Amino acid sequence: MNETKNMRNLPATPEATWQITFDNDSTIFIAGRDEEHARRVVENNKGFSRWRRTPECEWVTRTIKKIERVTW
């Protein structure tokens, strides 16, 4: 006999806002489930260590200094 099982997706974990501070004290805000998820979002971003403000600006290398949960 062939039994059919109902598969359900688990509910999504709520996301929080995280403030990422880089080695030059610049910051960005990322939505993530936890601190590690926010870090992965930034690190998996193409060209993570290279940033620039506008297409005319030179590329600069940045590393994460700290990650803090934002409470509004």
Secondary structure by P-SEA (a helix, b strand, c coil): cbbbbbbbcccccbbbbbbbbcccccbbbbbcccaaaaaaaaaaccccccccccccccbbbbbbcbbbbbcc
